[in-house]
Structures are given as structure tokens and as C-alpha cells.
Amino acid sequence: MQTCSKCFHISPDNELLCLQCGADLNEYSEHAITRKRLIANPRVNAIRISVGKNACPTCRLAEGVYSKETLPHLPVEGCAGPKGCECSYAPILDEIFP
């Protein structure tokens, strides 16, 4: 499931637009916003896609560490999870403190 960052409505993974406000979920979903922030952060040198214990095989294949240039979008295309894609981004930092 995708959460719209404008109106916080939850839409199915296969929707391109928020079902409530019509926002483009490729730009305004919480995953899209997180992805943009992590890529823009100079302290982040790589990004991990983490999956839950009940992840589908497609999501298991997406699990791993990616460079900022190769980071795929979430939700994972082809996810077959009963609750939708439950993957998340996690930063890998060069340093923790300034």
C-alpha cells in the first residue's frame, strides 16, 4: 500500500494517482519523498531496501544495498504480498555525527 504525503490517504500499490486527492504517487507517496531525501543527503553513501519477514519472493529479490544512482522505486513492481509491498528504505551513512 502507498500513503500519499499530501492527504495521507492509503492507495493500492498499483495506483499511479492518489485515490483521494489525485496526487501523482510517483512523486508524492511517502516512499517517493523518502527516496528523494535520502538521495539528496550528502551523508548517505548507499541505501538499503529492507523487507519484512513475510515478504513475497519478488520483494526478497529486491532486498539489498544500492547506490544512489541504482536505487529502485518502491513499491516493488510485481509485489505479491497480501498487504501490498512492505519494503522500506534505510540509509547507510558515511558518518553518524557531524
Backbone as a ProteinNet text record, in pm:
[ID]
protein_1_A
[PRIMARY]
MQTCSKCFHISPDNELLCLQCGADLNEYSEHAITRKRLIANPRVNAIRISVGKNACPTCRLAEGVYSKETLPHLPVEGCAGPKGCECSYAPILDEIFP
[TERTIARY]
83.2	0	88.3	39.3	111.2	36.7	109.5	49.1	84	-17.5	0.6	56	162.7	220.4	143.1	48.6	-32.1	-156.2	-229.1	-355.1	-354.3	-246.8	-227.7	-326.9	-389.5	-478.7	-393.3	-439.9	-368.6	-431.3	-346.7	-391	-319.3	-378.5	-311.2	-181	-89.8	41	32.8	-68.9	-76.3	-135.2	-178	-234.9	-123.5	-140.3	-43.3	-79.5	-209.3	-258.8	-329.9	-319	-389.1	-539.1	-606.6	-749.3	-832	-773.2	-848.1	-821.5	-693.9	-663.5	-609.2	-577.3	-528.3	-380.3	-304.6	-160.3	-88.8	16.3	99.3	180.2	151.9	218.5	364.8	405.8	547.9	627.8	559.4	624.8	585.6	463.1	411.4	379.5	415.8	397.4	505.6	483	584.1	714.5	706.3	828	904.1	833.8	898.9	967.4	901.6	959.6	1083.9	1075.5	1191	1306.7	1277.7	1381.3	1453	1378.3	1437.6	1525.9	1478.6	1556.4	1685.5	1679.1	1799.1	1900.8	1855	1946.1	2010.7	1934.9	1986.3	2080	2074.6	2154.2	2300.3	2394.9	2535.2	2599	2540.6	2595.9	2558.1	2459.9	2416.5	2500.9	2572.7	2655.4	2593.5	2494.9	2422.3	2288.3	2198	2064.5	2026.1	1976.1	1933.1	1782.4	1738.4	1596.5	1578.9	1499	1470.3	1332.5	1318.9	1190.2	1148.5	1019.6	967	979.5	950.6	963.9	863.4	753.3	651.6	658.1	773.8	788.9	770.4	714.1	695	830.4	839.7	966.3	1019.4	930.9	974.7	1043.4	986.2	1047.7	1178	1184.9	1309.8	1423.4	1389.5	1491.5	1539.4	1452.6	1488.8	1567	1564.6	1633.4	1783	1842.9	1986.8	2028	2155.6	2214.4	2233.7	2194.2	2201.3	2275.5	2340.9	2396.6	2280.9	2304.6	2200.2	2155.1	2245.4	2215.5	2131.2	2139.5	2069.8	1950.2	1919.1	1811.7	1676.5	1609.8	1478.4	1369.6	1260.5	1145.8	1066.2	1003.3	909	769.5	667.7	664.3	730.9	778.7	844.7	742.2	778.1	687.9	673.2	551.7	525.2	511.4	510.9	495	363.4	370	250.5	212.6	260.1	227.8	79.9	18	-126.1	-164.6	-73.1	-98.9	-31.6	18.2	94	240.5	317.8	462	489.8	567.4	604.3	752.8	817.2	959	978.1	1099.5	1130.7	1276.7	1306.1	1442.6	1510.2	1640.5	1721	1855.1	1896.6	2022.2	2143.4	2249.5	2380.6	2467.7	2514.8	2582.5	2734.1	2799.5	2945.5	2989.3	2915.4	2945.4	2814	2812.7	2691.5	2683.5	2795.3	2797.3	2869.6	2829.9	2897.5	3041.6
-117.7	0	125	228	354.1	461.7	541.6	651.6	782.7	860.5	991.4	1088.4	1160.7	1256.3	1387.6	1407.1	1529.6	1514.3	1402.9	1388.2	1267.4	1187.5	1070	957.2	959.8	851.4	732.4	612.4	491	435.6	413.2	360.9	230.2	141.6	16.7	43.4	-53.5	-39.9	-10.6	-60.1	-45.7	88.1	172.1	302.3	402.2	481.8	585.3	718.8	738.3	861.8	829.9	921.5	905.7	901.4	805.5	788.9	898.7	971.9	1077.3	1215.9	1252.8	1389.6	1398	1284	1282.6	1311.6	1318.7	1346	1231.1	1263.9	1164.5	1089.3	961.8	885	855.2	868.5	854.8	972.2	1079.8	1198.6	1226.6	1193.4	1234.2	1120.1	997.3	891.1	907.6	851.7	860.9	794.4	683.9	619.1	712.9	782	872.8	988.3	1043.1	1153.6	1106	989.2	933.6	909.1	851.7	824.2	952.8	1058.6	1186.5	1243	1238	1292	1214.7	1082.5	1001.8	1027.5	1037.6	1063.9	1201.5	1300	1436.7	1454	1365	1379.4	1341.5	1435.6	1405.4	1306.4	1286.8	1192.4	1047.8	1028.7	894	849.4	737.7	690.4	572.8	507.7	398.4	382.8	307.3	290.8	144.2	94.4	-45.4	-53	-152.9	-185.7	-301.9	-278.6	-379.9	-438.4	-566.7	-633.6	-699.8	-720.1	-784.3	-935.2	-999.9	-1145.4	-1217.7	-1152.3	-1213.8	-1162.4	-1113.1	-1056.1	-1162.1	-1118.7	-1208.7	-1233.3	-1333.4	-1362.7	-1245	-1167.5	-1052.7	-949.5	-922.8	-827.4	-882.1	-1012.2	-1072.9	-1050.3	-1055.3	-1031.9	-886.5	-793.9	-651.6	-614.2	-699	-670.3	-656.1	-553.5	-535.5	-390.3	-365.8	-232.6	-180.7	-54	8.8	140.9	177.5	312.2	408	535.8	635	632.5	601.3	600.6	480.7	370.2	248.2	212.6	298.4	268.9	258.4	142.8	129.4	200.4	227.4	289.4	184.4	227.2	144	198.3	117	-25.8	-105.1	-224.2	-311.5	-355.6	-336.6	-377	-528.8	-576.1	-718.8	-780.7	-698	-748.8	-824.3	-940.6	-1023.7	-1039.2	-949.8	-956.5	-931.3	-1004.8	-989.3	-850.5	-781.1	-645.4	-541.1	-581.9	-492.4	-492.9	-411	-405.3	-345.4	-418.2	-373	-339.4	-317.7	-282.3	-139.5	-110.8	25.2	56.9	186.8	234.7	258.2	230.2	259.3	315.3	430	489.9	416	418.6	373.7	499.3	537.8	666.7	652.2	759	767	792.6	881.2	916.6	942.6	917.3	934.8	1075.9	1129	1261.5	1359.6	1488.2	1589.2	1611.5
0	0	0	-65.5	-74.3	3.5	77.8	151.6	83.2	51.3	-11.2	93.2	59	152.8	157.3	67	67.5	155.7	140.9	215	308.4	305.2	390.4	363.4	245.9	205.7	162.6	191.1	152.8	25.3	-76	-204.9	-233.9	-314.3	-352.5	-427.9	-423.3	-486.9	-636.1	-703.5	-848.5	-894.1	-802.3	-838.4	-866.6	-970.3	-1004.2	-941.6	-915.9	-856	-725.5	-629.6	-502.6	-529.8	-470.8	-493.6	-428.7	-334.6	-266.8	-326.2	-342.2	-386.1	-528.6	-589	-726.4	-742.9	-632.9	-641.1	-711.4	-785.5	-853.2	-746.9	-729	-623.6	-654.8	-781.3	-813.8	-758.6	-726.4	-672.1	-527.1	-489.1	-358.3	-261.5	-294.4	-195	-88.7	27.9	134.3	92.3	14.9	-35.8	-128.8	-218.2	-313.4	-240.6	-140.3	-62.7	12.3	74.8	147.4	52.5	-64.5	-164.6	-204.2	-233.6	-273.4	-162.6	-39.1	73.8	95.8	86.4	105.6	-4.8	-127.8	-239.7	-225.5	-178.7	-165	-45.5	51.4	173	145.7	161.5	131.8	229.8	346.4	444.1	412.2	325.7	287.4	168.7	185.9	74.1	0.6	60.7	-4.1	68.3	7.8	65.4	57.9	169.5	177.7	159.4	84.3	81.6	178	280.9	382.1	356.4	384.5	366	495.9	512.3	631.5	625	736.4	741.8	652.8	617.6	532.1	389	347.4	213.3	106.1	-6.6	-120.5	-188.7	-276.3	-345.2	-428	-488.9	-569.1	-480.6	-364.3	-271.4	-215.7	-191.2	-141.7	-241.1	-371.1	-473.9	-473.5	-434.1	-431.7	-306.7	-205.6	-79.7	-104.2	-44.4	-57.4	-50.9	-78.8	-72.4	-214.8	-234.4	-366	-356.5	-465.7	-474.7	-500	-481.2	-505.2	-651.1	-740.8	-883.3	-926.2	-853.4	-895.9	-806.8	-710.7	-615.3	-686	-676.1	-739	-658.4	-724.8	-659.3	-583.3	-475.9	-402.4	-426.6	-430.7	-405.2	-517.3	-482	-578.1	-682.3	-808.8	-916.3	-916.2	-919.2	-919.5	-781.2	-677.7	-541.2	-530.9	-466.5	-449.7	-303.2	-218.3	-76.3	-53.2	38.2	62.5	112.8	179	227.2	138.9	25	-61	-22.1	-89.6	-65.9	71.9	149.9	283.9	293.1	179.1	176.2	225.4	269.7	315.1	283.7	279.9	258.9	393.8	399.1	517.6	472.5	526.5	483.2	537.9	460.4	506	505	623.5	640.6	638.4	587.7	595.5	739.9	805.7	942.9	1015.9	1144.9	1222.2	1279.4	1325.1	1385.8	1295.3	1301.1	1216.8	1256.2
[MASK]
++++++++++++++++++++++++++++++++++++++++++++++++++++++++++++++++++++++++++++++++++++++++++++++++++

